[in-house]
Amino acid sequence: MASTERPSRTLASERPLSPHLSIYKPYVTMVTSIMHRATGIVLYAGTLLLVWWLVAAATGPSYFDFVNGLAGSWIGRLVLFGYTWALMHHMLGGIRHIVWDLGYGFTPAKANTLAWANIAGSIILTLLIWIAGYAAMGN
């Protein structure tokens, strides 16, 4: 005969809770891992903008001038600067993962050093690219 009594505890209350982001203190390798994923998503949107620019170039001079004017505005340049940084950060994050795939850099000190190098390198490379670009344009 089946009992109609309900257990005092449900199955859900017996499960342990997984730690979440509010439990962990952010550390540099965690932040760069999250940023690597975020920059990957941003690169999809930026690539669509690049395709738009190329389609405008193939469409004709008036439409290309319109799209180029948007890209050359202060907000367009800000978006392009962010795209450049996302590209550099994601690229260096990929190199960091290749280093790990080769079996190096797993100690906490080396992992932190690689993470800080990823952050600093992405900023430095972005600035160098933009400085070189403005120098090439003569501005």
Phi and psi restraints in degrees (value plus and minus 20) as a CYANA .aco file:
   2 ALA   PHI     -98.2   -58.2
   2 ALA   PSI     120.0   160.0
   3 SER   PHI    -104.7   -64.7
   3 SER   PSI     122.2   162.2
   4 THR   PHI    -118.0   -78.0
   4 THR   PSI     -15.4    24.6
   5 GLU   PHI     -92.8   -52.8
   5 GLU   PSI     121.3   161.3
   6 ARG   PHI    -113.5   -73.5
   6 ARG   PSI     119.8   159.8
   7 PRO   PHI     -86.9   -46.9
   7 PRO   PSI     129.6   169.6
   8 SER   PHI     -90.8   -50.8
   8 SER   PSI     -44.0    -4.0
   9 ARG   PHI    -139.4   -99.4
   9 ARG   PSI     119.2   159.2
  10 THR   PHI    -109.7   -69.7
  10 THR   PSI     144.3   184.3
  11 LEU   PHI     -80.8   -40.8
  11 LEU   PSI     -59.1   -19.1
  12 ALA   PHI     -83.9   -43.9
  12 ALA   PSI     -54.1   -14.1
  13 SER   PHI     -98.2   -58.2
  13 SER   PSI     -33.9     6.1
  14 GLU   PHI    -106.8   -66.8
  14 GLU   PSI     -36.0     4.0
  15 ARG   PHI     -96.6   -56.6
  15 ARG   PSI     123.0   163.0
  16 PRO   PHI     -93.1   -53.1
  16 PRO   PSI     128.2   168.2
  17 LEU   PHI    -102.7   -62.7
  17 LEU   PSI     114.9   154.9
  18 SER   PHI     -97.0   -57.0
  18 SER   PSI     122.3   162.3
  19 PRO   PHI     -83.5   -43.5
  19 PRO   PSI     129.5   169.5
  20 HIS   PHI    -149.7  -109.7
  20 HIS   PSI    -198.8  -158.8
  21 LEU   PHI     -80.3   -40.3
  21 LEU   PSI     -46.9    -6.9
  22 SER   PHI     -94.5   -54.5
  22 SER   PSI     -33.2     6.8
  23 ILE   PHI    -106.4   -66.4
  23 ILE   PSI     -61.5   -21.5
  24 TYR   PHI    -100.3   -60.3
  24 TYR   PSI     124.3   164.3
  25 LYS   PHI    -104.4   -64.4
  25 LYS   PSI     108.6   148.6
  26 PRO   PHI     -84.3   -44.3
  26 PRO   PSI     115.4   155.4
  27 TYR   PHI    -147.0  -107.0
  27 TYR   PSI     144.3   184.3
  28 VAL   PHI     -82.8   -42.8
  28 VAL   PSI     -58.1   -18.1
  29 THR   PHI     -89.4   -49.4
  29 THR   PSI     -52.8   -12.8
  30 MET   PHI     -88.7   -48.7
  30 MET   PSI     -62.9   -22.9
  31 VAL   PHI     -84.0   -44.0
  31 VAL   PSI     -63.5   -23.5
  32 THR   PHI     -88.6   -48.6
  32 THR   PSI     -51.6   -11.6
  33 SER   PHI     -85.4   -45.4
  33 SER   PSI     -64.6   -24.6
  34 ILE   PHI     -84.5   -44.5
  34 ILE   PSI     -61.9   -21.9
  35 MET   PHI     -86.5   -46.5
  35 MET   PSI     -52.0   -12.0
  36 HIS   PHI     -83.1   -43.1
  36 HIS   PSI     -62.3   -22.3
  37 ARG   PHI     -87.2   -47.2
  37 ARG   PSI     -63.6   -23.6
  38 ALA   PHI     -84.5   -44.5
  38 ALA   PSI     -61.7   -21.7
  39 THR   PHI     -88.0   -48.0
  39 THR   PSI     -49.9    -9.9
  40 GLY   PHI     -81.6   -41.6
  40 GLY   PSI     -60.9   -20.9
  41 ILE   PHI     -87.9   -47.9
  41 ILE   PSI     -63.0   -23.0
  42 VAL   PHI     -82.2   -42.2
  42 VAL   PSI     -55.6   -15.6
  43 LEU   PHI     -85.3   -45.3
  43 LEU   PSI     -50.6   -10.6
  44 TYR   PHI     -81.6   -41.6
  44 TYR   PSI     -68.2   -28.2
  45 ALA   PHI     -84.7   -44.7
  45 ALA   PSI     -62.5   -22.5
  46 GLY   PHI     -84.1   -44.1
  46 GLY   PSI     -54.9   -14.9
  47 THR   PHI     -88.1   -48.1
  47 THR   PSI     -54.2   -14.2
  48 LEU   PHI     -83.9   -43.9
  48 LEU   PSI     -58.1   -18.1
  49 LEU   PHI     -84.7   -44.7
  49 LEU   PSI     -59.6   -19.6
  50 LEU   PHI     -83.3   -43.3
  50 LEU   PSI     -62.3   -22.3
  51 VAL   PHI     -82.8   -42.8
  51 VAL   PSI     -61.4   -21.4
  52 TRP   PHI     -78.6   -38.6
  52 TRP   PSI     -63.9   -23.9
  53 TRP   PHI     -83.2   -43.2
  53 TRP   PSI     -62.4   -22.4
  54 LEU   PHI     -87.6   -47.6
  54 LEU   PSI     -59.4   -19.4
  55 VAL   PHI     -84.2   -44.2
  55 VAL   PSI     -59.6   -19.6
  56 ALA   PHI     -82.8   -42.8
  56 ALA   PSI     -59.1   -19.1
  57 ALA   PHI     -84.6   -44.6
  57 ALA   PSI     -55.3   -15.3
  58 ALA   PHI    -100.0   -60.0
  58 ALA   PSI     -41.7    -1.7
  59 THR   PHI     -94.8   -54.8
  59 THR   PSI     -64.3   -24.3
  60 GLY   PHI     139.0   179.0
  60 GLY   PSI     145.9   185.9
  61 PRO   PHI     -85.0   -45.0
  61 PRO   PSI     -56.1   -16.1
  62 SER   PHI     -89.9   -49.9
  62 SER   PSI     -62.4   -22.4
  63 TYR   PHI     -90.5   -50.5
  63 TYR   PSI     -56.8   -16.8
  64 PHE   PHI     -83.4   -43.4
  64 PHE   PSI     -60.8   -20.8
  65 ASP   PHI     -81.8   -41.8
  65 ASP   PSI     -57.7   -17.7
  66 PHE   PHI     -83.7   -43.7
  66 PHE   PSI     -70.7   -30.7
  67 VAL   PHI     -86.8   -46.8
  67 VAL   PSI     -60.1   -20.1
  68 ASN   PHI     -83.8   -43.8
  68 ASN   PSI     -57.2   -17.2
  69 GLY   PHI     -83.4   -43.4
  69 GLY   PSI     -59.9   -19.9
  70 LEU   PHI     -84.2   -44.2
  70 LEU   PSI     -64.1   -24.1
  71 ALA   PHI     -86.7   -46.7
  71 ALA   PSI     -49.2    -9.2
  72 GLY   PHI    -106.2   -66.2
  72 GLY   PSI     -28.2    11.8
  73 SER   PHI     -90.6   -50.6
  73 SER   PSI     149.0   189.0
  74 TRP   PHI     -83.3   -43.3
  74 TRP   PSI     -56.7   -16.7
  75 ILE   PHI     -93.8   -53.8
  75 ILE   PSI     -55.0   -15.0
  76 GLY   PHI     -83.8   -43.8
  76 GLY   PSI     -62.1   -22.1
  77 ARG   PHI     -87.5   -47.5
  77 ARG   PSI     -54.6   -14.6
  78 LEU   PHI     -84.0   -44.0
  78 LEU   PSI     -62.6   -22.6
  79 VAL   PHI     -83.7   -43.7
  79 VAL   PSI     -63.4   -23.4
  80 LEU   PHI     -85.4   -45.4
  80 LEU   PSI     -56.7   -16.7
  81 PHE   PHI     -84.4   -44.4
  81 PHE   PSI     -64.0   -24.0
  82 GLY   PHI     -83.7   -43.7
  82 GLY   PSI     -58.6   -18.6
  83 TYR   PHI     -84.1   -44.1
  83 TYR   PSI     -62.3   -22.3
  84 THR   PHI     -81.6   -41.6
  84 THR   PSI     -65.5   -25.5
  85 TRP   PHI     -83.5   -43.5
  85 TRP   PSI     -62.8   -22.8
  86 ALA   PHI     -80.8   -40.8
  86 ALA   PSI     -60.9   -20.9
  87 LEU   PHI     -84.2   -44.2
  87 LEU   PSI     -64.7   -24.7
  88 MET   PHI     -87.4   -47.4
  88 MET   PSI     -62.4   -22.4
  89 HIS   PHI     -84.7   -44.7
  89 HIS   PSI     -63.4   -23.4
  90 HIS   PHI     -87.7   -47.7
  90 HIS   PSI     -59.8   -19.8
  91 MET   PHI     -82.7   -42.7
  91 MET   PSI     -68.1   -28.1
  92 LEU   PHI     -87.1   -47.1
  92 LEU   PSI     -53.9   -13.9
  93 GLY   PHI     -83.8   -43.8
  93 GLY   PSI     -57.5   -17.5
  94 GLY   PHI     -85.1   -45.1
  94 GLY   PSI     -60.0   -20.0
  95 ILE   PHI     -84.0   -44.0
  95 ILE   PSI     -59.6   -19.6
  96 ARG   PHI     -80.9   -40.9
  96 ARG   PSI     -60.3   -20.3
  97 HIS   PHI     -89.0   -49.0
  97 HIS   PSI     -54.3   -14.3
  98 ILE   PHI     -83.8   -43.8
  98 ILE   PSI     -61.5   -21.5
  99 VAL   PHI     -79.0   -39.0
  99 VAL   PSI     -63.8   -23.8
 100 TRP   PHI     -85.7   -45.7
 100 TRP   PSI     -59.7   -19.7
 101 ASP   PHI     -82.0   -42.0
 101 ASP   PSI     -49.3    -9.3
 102 LEU   PHI    -100.0   -60.0
 102 LEU   PSI     -25.3    14.7
 103 GLY   PHI      74.4   114.4
 103 GLY   PSI      -4.2    35.8
 104 TYR   PHI    -132.2   -92.2
 104 TYR   PSI     138.1   178.1
 105 GLY   PHI      57.9    97.9
 105 GLY   PSI       6.1    46.1
 106 PHE   PHI    -109.4   -69.4
 106 PHE   PSI     -34.6     5.4
 107 THR   PHI     -89.0   -49.0
 107 THR   PSI     129.6   169.6
 108 PRO   PHI     -74.8   -34.8
 108 PRO   PSI     -60.4   -20.4
 109 ALA   PHI     -85.0   -45.0
 109 ALA   PSI     -63.6   -23.6
 110 LYS   PHI     -90.4   -50.4
 110 LYS   PSI     -57.5   -17.5
 111 ALA   PHI     -83.7   -43.7
 111 ALA   PSI     -61.5   -21.5
 112 ASN   PHI     -84.6   -44.6
 112 ASN   PSI     -61.6   -21.6
 113 THR   PHI     -81.9   -41.9
 113 THR   PSI     -64.3   -24.3
 114 LEU   PHI     -82.8   -42.8
 114 LEU   PSI     -58.8   -18.8
 115 ALA   PHI     -85.6   -45.6
 115 ALA   PSI     -65.4   -25.4
 116 TRP   PHI     -85.3   -45.3
 116 TRP   PSI     -56.7   -16.7
 117 ALA   PHI     -84.5   -44.5
 117 ALA   PSI     -56.9   -16.9
 118 ASN   PHI     -81.2   -41.2
 118 ASN   PSI     -66.7   -26.7
 119 ILE   PHI     -85.9   -45.9
 119 ILE   PSI     -71.7   -31.7
 120 ALA   PHI     -84.2   -44.2
 120 ALA   PSI     -63.5   -23.5
 121 GLY   PHI     -82.1   -42.1
 121 GLY   PSI     -59.7   -19.7
 122 SER   PHI     -86.4   -46.4
 122 SER   PSI     -58.5   -18.5
 123 ILE   PHI     -87.9   -47.9
 123 ILE   PSI     -66.5   -26.5
 124 ILE   PHI     -84.0   -44.0
 124 ILE   PSI     -66.0   -26.0
 125 LEU   PHI     -83.7   -43.7
 125 LEU   PSI     -59.8   -19.8
 126 THR   PHI     -81.4   -41.4
 126 THR   PSI     -67.1   -27.1
 127 LEU   PHI     -82.5   -42.5
 127 LEU   PSI     -62.6   -22.6
 128 LEU   PHI     -83.3   -43.3
 128 LEU   PSI     -60.4   -20.4
 129 ILE   PHI     -82.3   -42.3
 129 ILE   PSI     -64.3   -24.3
 130 TRP   PHI     -92.2   -52.2
 130 TRP   PSI     -55.7   -15.7
 131 ILE   PHI     -83.9   -43.9
 131 ILE   PSI     -64.4   -24.4
 132 ALA   PHI     -84.0   -44.0
 132 ALA   PSI     -59.1   -19.1
 133 GLY   PHI     -83.9   -43.9
 133 GLY   PSI     -66.1   -26.1
 134 TYR   PHI     -87.6   -47.6
 134 TYR   PSI     -55.8   -15.8
 135 ALA   PHI     -85.5   -45.5
 135 ALA   PSI     -58.9   -18.9
 136 ALA   PHI     -88.0   -48.0
 136 ALA   PSI     -51.5   -11.5
 137 MET   PHI    -100.5   -60.5
 137 MET   PSI     -33.5     6.5
 138 GLY   PHI      65.4   105.4
 138 GLY   PSI      -4.3    35.7
